[in-house]
């Protein structure tokens, strides 16, 4: 196509776009990165400033031409680019402002100015996704978050979503009014103390969603001074902490991934879904901790890495999971613990109302047909049966005595059981480390429990061996 034909086509395209309603244009432009939105100004003279109506601005390292060499030059070009675009947006409201760049001290004053601009523009969503100056988050100092700029109630009240990465919290000044309408807060590699974090979170009186990733307090993560009454979702991953304690009466979902630590949620009577991945825990200790800290959970996924099992049938706790209906337990069975599998009964004893139970095993080759361990006849008698248990699923079944005895015990004490499924495949690890098929061993393992389970299952129960 000749240059003349291209120019005519572009003018026709611009003419067609100009027939759109202004709010439609704003919606279209809001889907574009800031750099691409600015480029629309060349479509026609009428479009020269149309892009400034875009309410969502996102700036990142990709906005800088790859032809620009040298870190200082790229940083200065990024600063100039952001300042130029924000100047064009002066006096306009913003829905979103996102800054994504490698942090260095040269940026401090500019970052402060951009926050000031965001507050004056009544921004609803603010993201400072800063990266450390190397691959190691411990290297260099973090950007000090300027709480002193959050003093105007009208502008701060517009902020509903805040995402911060590689920043540090210092004690907020007395003029800081908090984040009264903040609904969502994501903190990544934030340097802070227990007291300062609690002070900030307690100022978010309407917070509904909270995520903390790699925030190393080396202390308790504790928010009890004021209840987070609206918090629905809590996500704590890879944080160096000694304990978690929250007062969140309306919390419904809690996700934790990290070393085994004591966890307490006060008044969390509406807790529906909990997913924990504990590292370095004794199974009975982890279960007892959850029982004491989260007794009202309804659906539990508990994955334990480098865990151990103890030879005890009970948790020595007067409490039970009174609302637990569905549990998934994912276990890596070490060679030394192949004789302790049956002690998983200690979990069933504190989950009397459970309806669906999944146990996913992963074990070494030595787990095949392991004969060590107690029999179910050695389990201390208990009057309470698992009267609500209807569905049971076991994966990674290798014909070990403990696995077979655990299955038999559960079925014998579940009068309402409707479905039992046993897989030899290891669901826990086969997704990324598939085990070689062993048809002969698989068949022999399933034959061990086929007959005994069929004798004990109700006539109408569904029974699958895979």
N, C-alpha and C positions, 0 to 999 in steps of 0.2 A: 504494500500500500504506500502511495506517495505521501510526502509530508503534507501536501495540500489536503488530500483525502483524510489523513489522520486528524488534521485540524478541524475539518468540517464535522467529522464523527464526534470529536470531543465537544465541539460546540453544541451539537445536537443532543449529546448525552447530558450536558449541563442544562440545556433548555428543558429536557424532560424532568430532570431532578428539580428544577426551580418550580415545577408545577406542584410539588409536594407541599403539604402543610408544614409549617415551621417545626411543630412538635415531632413530626415524622422524621424530618431531617436531623433533629437533635438526637432522636433515638438511634438513627443509623450511625451518626458520627460518634455516639457514645460507645459503640461497639469496636471502634478503631483505636489503636495506640495513638498517643498524642502526635507522634511523628507523622503518621499516615493521615491523621485528621488535618494537620497543618498543610499537607500537600494538596488537599482539595481546594486550597485558595487559588490555585492556578487554573481551575476549570473555567472561570469567567470572572469579570470584575465584580459581579454581584455576589460571588462566593468568597471574595477576598477576606471577609471577616466572619463568614458564616460559621466556621469551625470554632470560633470563640464561644459559641453557644453550647458547645459540648460540655456536659456537666461532670464527665468522668475523665480525669487526667492520670495517666500512668507513664512514669519515666524510668528508664533502665539503661544499663550499659549498651544494650543493642541499639539505642538511639544514636550512638556515636559511630561515625564511619570507621570501618576497619582499616581504612587507609591512614588514619591518624595514629602515628606511632609514638610511644613514650607515655608512661603513666601520668606525668604532670600535665601533658597536653590534652590527654583524654579527659582527665578530671576537670580541667578548665573548660573544655568544650561542653561537658555535661552541665556544669554550673551555668554557663552562658545560655545553653539551650533551655534549661528549666526556667531561668529568670526571664528569658524572652517570652516564653509561652505564658507564664504567670502574669507578666505585665499586660499582655493582651487580654487576660481574663479579669483584670482589675475591676472591682465593682460588681462582679457577677457571682451568683451562688454556685457552689460545687457540691455534687453528690459524693465524689470520691477523689482523693489525691493519694497516689502511690509513688513512693520513691524507692528504687531498687538499685543499690550501688555499693561498691566496696568502700568501707569507711576509712577515712584518714582525718587527721586533725584539721587539715585545711578546710574541711567541709563543715565544721562545727557552726560557725556563724551563719552560713547559708542554710543549714538545716534548721537552725533556730528561726531564721527569717521565713522559711517555707512553712513552718508550723504556725507562725504568726499570721501568715497569709491564709492558711487553712482555717484558722479560727475566725478571721475577719470575713471569710467567704461562707461561714456557717456550714462547713463541711460535715457530711454525715458519716463518711468512712475514711479513715486515715491509716495509711500503711507506710511505715518506715522499715523496709526490709533491707537492713544493712548487713553486709557480710564482713567478717574479720579480714584484716589485711594479709592473712595467710590461711592455710587449711586448718590451722589449730586455733580454736576459739579462745584459748588462754593467751594467745599472743596479742600484745598491745592493749590499750585501755578502751573501754566501751564509750559510746556516745552518751553523755549525761542528758537524761530526758528533762526538759525544762518545765517542770511543774508550775513555775512562776508565771507562765504564759496562759495558764488556764484559770483565769480569775473573773472573766466576764460571763455571767450566768446565761445571757441570751445566746452567745456563740457556743459555749461549752455544752449547753443543753441540746444542741443539734447533733452532737457526736454520738453515733449509735454503734459504731464498729471501730476497734482500734487494734492494729497489728504492729508489734514492735519486735525487732530482732537486733541483737548486738547493741543493746543500750544498758545503761546502769541507772538504778534508782537511788537517789539520795533522799534524806528526809524532806518531804514536801513542806514548803513554807506555810505559815498560818493563813496566807491569802489564798491558798489553793482551795477551790470550792468542790473538788472531786469531779466525778463524771456521773452526774445525776441520771442521765438517760442512756448510758452505755449499756448495750445489750450483749455485745460479743467482744471478747478480749483474747488475743493470742499473743503469748510471750515466748520468744525463742532466744536462747542464749542470753538471758537477761541476768545481769549481775546485781544482786540485791541482798538484803538481810531479811531475817524472819520478820522483824518489827516493821521495816519499811514496806515489805510486800503486804503484810496484813493491813497496814494503814491505807495503802492504795486500794486494795480489794474491798475494804470496808467502806470506801468512798463510792463504790459502784453499787448503789443500792438497788438498781434494777437489772443487774447482770444476770443473763440467762445462759451464756455459753462461755466456758473458760478452758483454755488449753495452755499448758506449760510444758515446754520441750527444752531439755538440756539447761534448765535453770538450777545452778548449783548453789544451794543455800548453805550446804554443810551444817544444817541445823533443821529444826522442825519446820514443816510447812503447816502453819497453824492460822486459821481464820475463825475465831470464836468470839471476838470482841463485839461483833455485831452480826446477826444471822444474815446469810445471803439468801433471802427469802424467795427470790425469783430464779435462782440458779437451777437449771434443768440438766445441763450437760457439763461434766468435769473430765478432763483429759490430762493425765500426768505421765510423762514418758521421759526416761533417761535422765532423771533429775537426781543430783547428789543430795539426799535429804536423810534425816534420821527418823522422821515420823510424819504422818499426814493426819491432820485433825481439822475438820470443817463442821460448821453448823449450817446445814443446808436442808431445811425441812421439805422442800419440793423437788429435790434432786431425783431425776429419773434414770440417768445413764452415767456410769462411772467407768472409765478405762484407765488402767494403770499398767505400765511396763517398766520393770526395773528390779533392783535388789529387793529381797524380802524386807519389809518394814512394817511396823505396827500401823494400823489404819483405823481411825474412828470417825464415823459420820453421825453427828448428833441429830436426833429427830428426823432422820431420813426415812420416814414411813412410806414414802411413795416410790422407793427405789425399785425400778423395774429390771434394768439390765446392768450387769456388772461383768466386765471382762478384765481379768488379771493375768499377767505373765510374771510370775515371781521367779527370781533367780537365786539359787543357793538357799533353798528352804527345806525344812523337814515337812512332809505332807501334813502330818497331824498338827504341827505348830501353825502352819499357814491356815488350815481349816479353822482352828480354834481362834486365831486372830480375826478372821472374817466373821466368825460367829459372834464374837464380842463386839466388833466394830460395825458390822453391817447385817444385823439379824433379820432385817425386813426385806432383803433382796428377793426378787421373784424369779429371775433368770440369771444363772451364774455360769460363766466360762472361766475355768481355772486351769491355766497352763503352767507347769512347773519345769524349769530347766535346772539341771544339776541338783535335783532334789534328792532327798533320802526318805525312806519309810521307817517308822518305828514299830516295834513289836508290841502294840497295845490296841485293844479293841475299842476303847472309849476315849473321849477327849477330856474327861473329868470336868465337864461344864454342865450346869443346870439348864443352860439355854438350848433352844433348837431353832432351826430356820423355819419359822412358823408360816412364812409366805412363799417359800421356795417351791417352784413347780417344775422347772426345767434346769438341769445341770449338765454341763460338758466338762469332763475332766481329762486333761491331756498330760500323759506321764511318760517320761523317759526312764525306763527301768534299767538300773545298773546291775552288773553281775552280782554285786554284793546284796542286792535287794530282791533278787528273784524268788527268795523264800518268804518274802513279806507281803506279797501282793494281796493276800486275803485280808490283811489288816485295813484295806480300803473300806471294810465294813464300818469302820469308825465314822466315816462320812455318812453312810446311810442311817446310822443310829441318830444323827442330829438333823436329818431331813425327812421327818415322818410323813410329810404331805407331798412328797415329790411325785410327779406324774410321768415325767420323761427323763431318763438317765442315759447319758452317752459317756463311755469310757474309751479313750483312744490311747492305746499302748504303742510305745516304740521300744524295742529291746534289741540287744545284740544277738548274734546267732546262737549263743549259749542259752537263750531263753526257750528255744525249741524243746518242748517236752521236759522242761525242768521239773524235777520230782521233789525238790525240797519244800519245806513249809508245812504249816498245820493243815488239818482238815476242818471242814465246816462244823463237824461235830464238836470241835473244841471251842467254838464260839460261845461265850456265856449266854445263857437263855435270856430272852427279852419278850415280855408280853406283847409289846407293840409290833405289829407287822406293817409292811409297806402297803397299806390297804389302797392307796391312791395310785400306785405305780402301774402304768398301763403300757408303756413303751420303753424297751431297753435295747441299746445298741452298743456293741463292742467291736472295735477294730484293732488290728495288730494282734489277733489271737494266734498264739503259737503252741497251743496245747500244753502250756505250763500248768502245773498242778494248781497254783494259786489262782490263775485265770479261770480254770474250769470250776474250782470250788466256789469262787466268787459268783460266777454265773448261776450255779446250782442254788446257792444260798438265796440269792435275790429272787429267783423264780419260785422257790419253795415258800417264800414269805410274801409273795405278791399275789393274793387271790384274785385280783381284778386284772391281771396282766393280759394284754390284747395282742402284743407284737414283740417278738424277740428276733434281733438280727445280729449275726456274728460274721465278721469279715476277717480274713487272714491278712489282707492288705493293711499297711500302716498308714492311715490317713494323716497322722501327725507329720510325717517326713517324706512320704512318697511323692508329694507335689514337687519337691526340689531335689530329692535323692531317691529315686525309685529303686525299690528292691527287686532283684532278679526273681522271676517267677520260679516257684518250687512246687510244681503240681503234686508231686508225691507227698511231700511234707504237709502241704495245705490240706489235701484230702484226708490224711491220717489224723491231723489235728481236729478237723471238723467231725470225723467219725467218733472221736472220743466223747463228744457231747451230744451227738445227734440223738441216740437212743435214750439216754438219761433225761434229756430235756423234754423229748416228746412224751415221756411217761408222766412228767410233772406239769406240763402245760395244760390249760383248759382246752376242751375239744375245739372250740372256735377260734383259738388264738392263732395268729399268723406267725409262722416260724421260717426264717430264711438263713441259710448257711451259704456264704459266698467266699 
